[in-house]
Amino acid sequence: MLYIIPTPIGNLEDITLRALRILKEVSVVLAEDTRTSKRLFDHYGITTPLRSFHAHNEHAVVERVVEELAAGATMALISDAGTPGISDPGFLLSRACHRKGVKVECLPGATAFVPALVASGLPCDTFHFEGFLPHKKGRQTRLKYLSALEHTFILYESPFRLLKCLDELIVHCGAGRQACVARELSKLHEEVVTMSLEELKAHFTKKEVKGEIVVVVGGHDPRPGVSHG
Ligand code: SAM
């Protein structure tokens, strides 16, 4: 059996009682960065052995892990923050478990895009999660596709690329499109700002952009000259 377990995206209190219990009960926890997870484990007195499972070794180790699970081991998969599989390793292992008949259970819990979307004040009934855009090849194609969506879409972005990303969104979606930058969610310097793309650009040009960022963009309104939000 494999448990996929969300861990906090900032505030260490954002982990469920069930997640803590299962992390203590399984035989091994597969972790993206064992040093990061050790800090969480120390905070909660969890002593379960940690084993590396990250983007650079998942292809090499996935089959062995699934063999162990199929032979009866119970393990948990965690990432550095949030839900594994969401812009983090997890998909390959989940798929391999399904193919081998190993039961997979993902606990509900922390992830960055849900609080960003819901706090943004932009329509959240239907949405598209994009995650990170490609840095170079294919970036403009994705932006063009996203700009035509009639529902809200969500990007993960680094603070160093936020201004470039806002510029590109202005080109593709228009300066007046409503959008939100959600920064440092659940942390001391949390900031959630919703305004037009042009106003967001001005707001974040005034200061050094720091921390972790989710960009939420309102959908395209097909009526001439109108943006959602
Ligand atoms: N698995 C994670 C999840 O469930 O959201 C996402 C991991 S991805 C490698 C890291 C990105 O998530 C960051 O670059 C940022 O875009 C977003 N993120 C993570 N923590 C955040 C936070 N506290 N505030 C805002 N964005 C965050």
Residues whose N, C-alpha, C, O or C-beta is under 5 A from the ligand:
A	BS01	SAM	I9 G10 A81 G82 T83 P84 I86 S87 D88 A110 T111 A112 F113 Y156 E157 A182 R183 E184 L185 E212 I213 V214
